[in-house]
Amino acid sequence: MVVTATAGVELSLAAGRLLKVLGDRTRLALLRRLSEGPATVSELSAALGSPPQSRISNHLGCLRWCELVTSEKVGRNVIYRLANPGVFALIELACEVAAPHAEHLASCTRIGPDWV
């Protein structure tokens, strides 16, 4: 049975794309930080150990396009927020499922290099 979303898109395709977006550790870290409350790019960069702000902005652009975060310009800053708290619940569930297998999963070479 093929389940479709409202626009006639196969839901499994959309879910697969969502999981691919969530498959990046930087984007996961950004979403986890945003679950604690709104933040600017500089605050997010500091929370993630100070990677270049351009890298953070690029990931936030992806998350915005996928409608997982929202942004609001306030003066000279852009404030980012989670668009759907359910995303954090999904991340927490994934961490719970992964925890008993963390070492094995971390050593997996079958899904490609880290940057995929």
Beta strands, then each sheet from edge to edge (+ up, - down):
strand 1: 69-74
strand 2: 77-82
sheet 1: 1+ 2-
end
